[in-house]
């Protein structure tokens, strides 16, 4: 009986740990990857026209380079 309980506990723990290990993680791009020049330009024009800008996914330098070339 004790072997069965120990087996169930061990099997449950290993399944739990395996599920946690395979869960995807979300990583934010490094702050240096944000295209601050473009962000500042857009925010400057928005302030002049009275528009409020809230960046959900700020443009990244890599994205802007792919658009241009």
Secondary structure, 3 states (H helix, E strand, C coil): CHHHHHHHHHHHHHHHHHHHHHCCCCCCCCHHHECHHHHHHHHHHHHHHCCCCCCCCCCEHHHHHHHHC
